[in-house]
Amino acid sequence: MQEQQDKKAARRDRREKRLAAHSRAVTIVSFAIIALLIALGAFTRDRTYSENENRSLAQFPALTLDGLRSGSLFTDAGDYMADQFFARDAWIGLDTFASRALGRRDVNGVYIGKDGYLMTAPETPDTAMQQRKIAAVSAFARNHPDVNVMFMLVPDAAAVMSAKLPRNAPVRDQLSDIAFIESQLGYSVDVLSVAQTLTEHAEEPLYYRTDHHWTSLGAFTAFRASESSFRGDTDVSLPAFNIMTVTDSFEGTLASKSGVHRVKDSIDVYIPQDSSVQYYVNYTDTQTRVTSLYVSAMLEEKDQYTVFFGGNYPLLEIWTTADNGRCLLVFKDSYANCFMQFLTPYYDRIIMIDPRYYYGSLESVFTEYGVTDTLFLYSADTWMTDTTLTDVLGTDVPTASAADADTDADADTDTGD
C-alpha cells in the first residue's frame, strides 16, 4: 500500500514539475516575443497617422514636471506604446478575427450587422449641453428675423436601418432624441424633419456599409422631402440628375475601426441634367477656385468620402449663376458635404461653415455675403457630442435674464392660445 502511494506521489511530482517547466517556457517565450516586438518597434519610425483606423496616432510624450505631477505623462506614454506597437495593424486584424471566431457581434464598438453593414450605437446626449445648443439656435433665429433659418438633424444608420443590427443589440432610441430636440426649437426655426422619410426608405442603401456617413442616395432622399423649404418663393423646380458612380472600392471609417473588411462600397455623385446654372467653389484658405464640387484626387486616398470638396474646411464658398439674390449660410458637419450637390440651382451663394474649425466673426459673414437663408445640417451623432457650435453662435445667445424673459413670454403666449 505504501509503495503504491509513493508511486502516485512520484507521478504527481513529475506532473507538477512538467507543468511548472511548461509554464516557465510559455512565460519566457511570451516575454521574449514582447521584448522582440518592442525592440523592433524601437527601430521602426513612428507613424503620425493610421490610414486603416483613419485617425492620428499618439506621439512620444514630452517629459514635463506638470505631466509627472498630474500623471498625464504615464497616460500619454501608454497611448504612445499602444499606437506605435510594432505591426499594430496586423495585431488589430488578428484580434478582429479572434473576436468574430468567438461569435462576438461587435468589435471596438462597431456592430457587425446583416448584409455587410457595420454600425455604431447612437451617442447618448448630454442634457445640459443639448439645452445650450437648442437655446443657441433658437436665439440665432430670433436675432435674425429676416433670415429663413432651417434645421436638419440626420439620424445615423443604426436608428434608420435597425433591422440590419445584430439581434438584441443594445442601442439608444435616437429617433426619440431627435424628435425631442426638434420639438424644442420653436416657431422661429423651420425644422426639416427627415427621420421618418429615411426610415420609410430603410430598405434602400441610404448609408454606406463600411462608413458612418449617409450615401448620396440618403442625402437625396432627405433633399426631396425638404425641397420646398429650399425653393422658397423662387420658380426653381426639382432638378433632374444623372447619377455617376465614381468609385466602387470605398472602405470607410467603420471598416477601419473594426478591422472588418468583408465588403466595399460605391460612391455616387449627382450631376444636374440642366446645366444652365453654373458654379465655382472658392477655397478661402488658399484662394483656389475650381468649377467642381468634387475632388477626384481624393479617390486615390484612404478616405474616399472626401471626394466631396476634399474634406472639411472652416469656411467654403460656392458661387453660382442662379441670379436670384439668395445666399445660404450652412452650419455643418461632414454629412452636409454630399448634400450640397443638390442645392446649387437655388442660391447665388452658398457659404459653408464647419464650427469645429471656424474662429471668425459671424457678423462679418452676414455683412459680406448678404445672408438670406441659414441651414443647420448635422448628423445626430455629431450634434450630440460636439460643443463648438455654441461657441460660434455665442454672440447670438441672449443673456440668462433675456432668455428667461423670452421663455416667460412664450409660456404666456402658449397659455393664451
C-alpha positions in Angstrom: 0.0 0.0 0.0 2.8 2.4 0.9 4.6 1.5 -2.2 1.6 2.5 -4.4 1.2 5.7 -2.5 4.9 6.5 -3.1 4.4 5.8 -6.8 1.4 8.1 -7.0 3.3 10.9 -5.2 6.2 10.4 -7.6 3.9 10.7 -10.6 2.3 13.7 -9.2 5.6 15.4 -8.5 6.8 14.6 -12.1 3.5 16.0 -13.5 3.8 19.2 -11.4 7.4 19.6 -12.5 6.4 19.3 -16.2 3.6 21.8 -15.7 5.9 24.2 -14.0 8.5 23.8 -16.7 5.9 24.3 -19.4 4.6 27.5 -17.6 8.1 28.8 -17.4 8.7 28.1 -21.0 5.5 29.8 -22.1 6.3 32.8 -19.9 9.9 33.1 -21.2 8.7 32.8 -24.8 5.9 35.4 -24.3 8.3 37.9 -22.7 10.8 37.2 -25.5 8.2 37.9 -28.2 7.1 41.1 -26.4 10.7 42.2 -26.0 11.4 41.4 -29.6 8.4 43.4 -30.8 9.3 46.3 -28.5 12.9 46.2 -29.9 11.6 46.1 -33.5 9.3 49.0 -32.7 12.2 51.0 -31.3 14.0 50.7 -34.7 10.8 51.5 -36.7 9.9 55.1 -37.5 6.9 56.3 -35.6 3.8 56.8 -37.6 1.8 60.0 -37.3 -1.4 58.7 -38.9 -3.2 55.4 -39.4 -5.0 55.1 -42.7 -6.6 51.8 -41.6 -8.0 53.5 -38.5 -8.4 56.9 -40.1 -7.0 58.8 -37.1 -3.9 60.4 -35.8 -1.6 58.3 -33.7 -0.1 59.2 -30.3 3.5 60.6 -30.4 6.3 60.3 -27.8 5.2 62.4 -24.9 7.3 65.4 -23.7 8.8 64.9 -20.2 7.5 67.8 -18.1 7.1 68.4 -14.4 3.4 69.1 -14.8 3.0 65.8 -16.7 4.6 64.0 -13.8 2.5 65.7 -11.2 -0.8 65.1 -12.9 0.0 61.6 -14.1 -0.8 62.6 -17.7 2.8 61.7 -18.7 2.2 58.0 -17.9 -1.2 58.0 -19.7 0.4 59.6 -22.7 3.2 57.1 -22.6 0.8 54.2 -22.5 -1.1 55.7 -25.5 2.2 56.1 -27.4 3.2 52.5 -26.7 -0.2 51.2 -27.9 -0.3 53.3 -31.0 3.3 52.7 -32.1 3.4 49.0 -31.3 5.2 47.0 -34.0 2.9 45.6 -36.7 -0.1 47.2 -35.0 -2.4 46.8 -38.0 -1.7 43.1 -38.2 -2.4 42.6 -34.5 -5.7 44.5 -34.8 -6.7 42.2 -37.7 -5.8 39.2 -35.6 -7.9 40.5 -32.7 -10.8 41.1 -35.0 -10.5 37.5 -36.5 -10.4 36.0 -33.0 -13.4 38.1 -31.8 -15.5 37.0 -34.8 -14.4 33.4 -34.4 -15.7 33.5 -30.8 -19.1 34.7 -32.0 -18.9 38.3 -31.0 -21.1 40.7 -32.9 -19.3 43.9 -32.1 -15.6 44.8 -32.4 -14.1 48.0 -31.0 -17.6 49.5 -30.5 -18.7 48.6 -34.1 -21.7 46.2 -34.6 -21.2 43.7 -37.3 -24.7 43.8 -38.9 -26.6 42.0 -41.6 -25.8 42.3 -45.3 -22.3 43.6 -44.6 -23.4 46.6 -42.6 -21.2 48.0 -39.9 -22.9 50.3 -37.4 -22.2 52.1 -34.2 -24.6 52.7 -31.4 -26.1 56.2 -31.3 -24.4 58.6 -28.8 -26.1 59.4 -25.5 -26.8 63.1 -25.4 -25.6 65.4 -22.6 -28.9 67.0 -21.5 -27.3 70.3 -20.3 -25.2 70.6 -23.5 -28.3 69.9 -25.7 -30.2 72.7 -23.9 -27.4 75.1 -24.6 -27.3 74.2 -28.3 -31.1 74.4 -28.6 -31.0 77.8 -26.9 -28.2 79.0 -29.2 -30.0 78.0 -32.4 -33.3 79.4 -31.2 -31.6 82.7 -30.2 -29.9 82.9 -33.5 -33.2 82.6 -35.3 -34.9 85.2 -33.1 -31.9 87.6 -33.6 -32.2 87.3 -37.4 -35.9 87.6 -38.1 -35.3 88.5 -41.7 -33.4 85.3 -42.3 -35.1 81.9 -43.1 -33.5 79.6 -40.6 -33.7 75.8 -41.3 -32.6 72.9 -39.2 -31.9 69.3 -40.3 -30.8 66.6 -37.9 -29.9 63.3 -39.7 -30.2 60.1 -37.7 -27.4 57.5 -38.1 -27.7 54.1 -39.8 -28.4 52.2 -36.6 -31.5 54.3 -36.0 -32.9 54.2 -39.5 -31.8 50.7 -40.6 -32.2 49.0 -37.2 -33.3 45.7 -38.9 -29.6 45.4 -40.0 -28.3 45.4 -36.4 -27.4 42.1 -34.7 -30.3 40.6 -32.7 -30.9 42.3 -29.3 -28.1 44.8 -29.9 -28.4 47.5 -27.1 -28.9 50.8 -28.9 -30.4 54.0 -27.8 -33.6 55.3 -29.4 -32.0 58.1 -31.4 -35.2 58.9 -33.2 -36.8 59.9 -30.0 -33.8 62.1 -29.1 -34.1 63.8 -32.5 -37.9 64.3 -32.1 -37.4 66.0 -28.7 -34.7 68.3 -30.0 -36.8 69.3 -33.0 -39.8 70.0 -30.7 -37.8 72.4 -28.6 -36.6 74.7 -31.4 -39.7 76.9 -31.5 -41.5 78.6 -34.4 -38.6 80.8 -35.5 -36.9 77.7 -36.9 -38.1 75.8 -40.0 -37.4 72.2 -38.8 -36.7 69.9 -41.8 -37.6 66.6 -40.1 -36.2 63.8 -42.3 -36.1 60.9 -39.9 -39.5 59.5 -40.8 -38.8 59.8 -44.6 -35.5 58.0 -44.2 -37.0 55.2 -42.1 -39.7 54.7 -44.8 -36.9 54.0 -47.3 -34.8 51.9 -44.9 -34.5 49.0 -47.4 -32.6 51.3 -49.8 -28.8 51.9 -49.4 -29.1 55.2 -47.6 -25.9 54.7 -45.6 -22.5 53.2 -46.5 -22.0 49.7 -45.2 -18.4 50.4 -44.1 -18.6 54.1 -43.1 -20.6 56.3 -40.8 -21.8 58.7 -43.4 -25.0 58.6 -45.4 -24.8 57.9 -49.1 -25.7 60.4 -51.9 -29.0 58.5 -52.2 -29.6 59.0 -48.5 -28.9 62.7 -48.9 -31.1 62.9 -52.0 -34.0 61.2 -50.2 -33.8 63.9 -47.4 -33.5 66.6 -50.0 -36.6 65.5 -51.9 -38.6 65.6 -48.6 -37.5 69.1 -47.8 -37.0 70.7 -51.3 -39.9 73.1 -50.9 -38.1 74.8 -48.0 -35.0 75.4 -50.2 -37.1 76.6 -53.1 -38.9 79.3 -51.1 -40.6 81.8 -53.4 -38.4 81.1 -56.4 -39.6 79.3 -59.6 -36.9 76.6 -59.4 -38.4 73.2 -59.9 -37.0 69.9 -58.6 -33.9 69.3 -60.7 -33.3 66.0 -62.6 -29.9 64.4 -62.1 -27.6 62.0 -63.8 -26.1 59.6 -61.3 -22.4 58.7 -61.8 -20.5 56.1 -59.7 -17.0 57.5 -59.1 -15.6 54.5 -57.1 -16.7 51.0 -56.1 -13.7 50.4 -53.7 -14.6 52.6 -50.8 -13.8 51.2 -47.3 -14.8 53.8 -44.6 -14.1 54.6 -41.0 -16.1 51.7 -39.6 -14.2 49.1 -41.5 -11.0 50.7 -40.3 -12.1 50.9 -36.7 -13.5 47.3 -36.6 -10.9 45.6 -38.8 -13.8 44.0 -40.7 -13.1 44.1 -44.4 -15.8 42.0 -45.9 -17.3 44.4 -48.5 -16.6 47.6 -50.3 -18.9 50.5 -51.0 -19.6 52.6 -54.1 -19.8 56.4 -54.0 -22.2 58.1 -56.4 -22.3 61.8 -57.4 -25.4 63.6 -58.8 -24.9 65.8 -61.8 -27.8 68.1 -62.7 -29.1 67.5 -66.2 -29.9 71.2 -66.6 -26.6 72.9 -66.9 -28.0 76.4 -67.2 -26.8 77.2 -63.6 -23.1 77.2 -63.5 -20.9 77.5 -60.3 -17.5 77.5 -58.9 -16.1 76.7 -55.4 -13.7 79.1 -53.7 -11.4 77.5 -51.1 -10.9 80.6 -49.0 -7.9 79.3 -47.1 -5.8 79.0 -50.3 -8.0 81.3 -52.6 -8.2 78.4 -55.0 -11.2 78.4 -57.4 -12.5 75.2 -59.1 -15.6 74.5 -61.2 -16.5 71.3 -59.4 -17.8 70.2 -56.0 -15.8 67.0 -56.4 -12.0 66.4 -55.9 -11.3 63.3 -57.9 -7.7 63.1 -56.5 -9.2 62.1 -53.1 -10.4 58.8 -54.7 -6.8 57.7 -54.5 -6.8 58.3 -50.8 -8.0 56.0 -48.0 -11.0 58.2 -47.1 -12.7 58.4 -50.5 -15.7 60.2 -49.0 -13.6 63.3 -49.1 -14.2 63.3 -52.9 -16.9 65.8 -51.8 -14.9 69.1 -51.6 -11.7 67.3 -50.5 -12.9 67.2 -46.8 -13.9 69.8 -44.2 -12.8 73.5 -44.0 -13.5 76.4 -41.7 -15.3 78.3 -44.4 -16.0 77.4 -48.0 -17.8 79.4 -50.7 -19.9 78.2 -53.6 -20.8 81.0 -56.2 -23.5 80.2 -58.8 -25.2 81.9 -61.7 -28.7 81.3 -60.3 -29.1 85.1 -60.1 -31.9 85.2 -57.6 -30.3 87.3 -54.8 -30.3 84.5 -52.3 -27.4 83.4 -50.1 -27.4 80.3 -47.9 -25.2 80.0 -44.8 -24.7 76.4 -43.8 -23.5 75.4 -40.3 -22.5 71.8 -40.8 -20.5 68.7 -40.2 -19.3 66.3 -43.0 -22.8 65.0 -43.6 -23.6 68.3 -45.4 -20.7 67.8 -47.9 -22.6 65.4 -50.1 -25.9 67.3 -49.6 -24.6 70.5 -51.3 -24.7 68.9 -54.8 -28.5 69.3 -54.8 -28.6 73.0 -53.8 -26.7 74.9 -56.4 -29.7 75.8 -58.5 -31.4 77.5 -55.5 -28.9 80.1 -54.4 -26.5 82.7 -55.8 -24.1 81.9 -52.9 -23.7 79.0 -50.5 -21.3 79.7 -47.6 -20.4 76.5 -45.6 -19.0 77.0 -42.1 -17.8 74.0 -40.0 -17.9 75.2 -36.4 -15.3 72.7 -35.4 -12.6 74.7 -37.3 -14.1 78.2 -37.6 -12.9 81.0 -35.4 -14.1 84.1 -37.4 -16.9 86.5 -36.9 -20.5 85.7 -37.9 -21.3 89.4 -38.1 -18.7 89.8 -40.9 -20.2 86.8 -42.7 -23.6 88.4 -42.7 -22.2 91.7 -43.8 -20.0 90.4 -46.6 -22.3 87.9 -48.2 -25.8 89.2 -47.5 -27.2 86.0 -45.9 -30.9 85.4 -46.6 -31.2 81.8 -45.5 -29.4 79.6 -43.0 -29.3 75.8 -42.7 -28.1 73.8 -39.7 -27.3 70.4 -41.1 -25.7 67.8 -38.8 -25.5 64.1 -38.3 -27.3 63.3 -35.0 -24.1 61.8 -33.5 -22.1 64.9 -34.2 -24.8 67.1 -32.8 -25.0 65.0 -29.6 -21.3 65.3 -28.9 -19.8 68.4 -30.5 -19.6 71.6 -28.4 -18.2 74.1 -30.9 -21.5 75.4 -32.4 -22.4 77.3 -29.3 -19.0 79.0 -29.4 -19.6 80.1 -32.9 -23.1 81.3 -32.2 -22.1 82.7 -28.9 -22.7 86.4 -29.8 -26.3 85.5 -30.8 -27.2 83.8 -27.5 -29.1 86.2 -25.1 -28.1 86.7 -21.5 -29.8 84.5 -18.9 -32.3 87.2 -18.0 -33.2 87.8 -21.6 -33.6 84.0 -22.2 -35.8 83.8 -19.2 -37.9 86.7 -20.4 -38.3 85.0 -23.8 -39.3 81.8 -22.1 -41.8 83.5 -19.9 -43.2 85.4 -23.0 -43.5 82.1 -24.9 -45.2 80.5 -21.9 -47.7 83.4 -21.7 -48.4 83.1 -25.4 -49.0 79.4 -25.2 -51.3 79.8 -22.3 -53.3 82.5 -24.1 -53.7 80.2 -27.1 
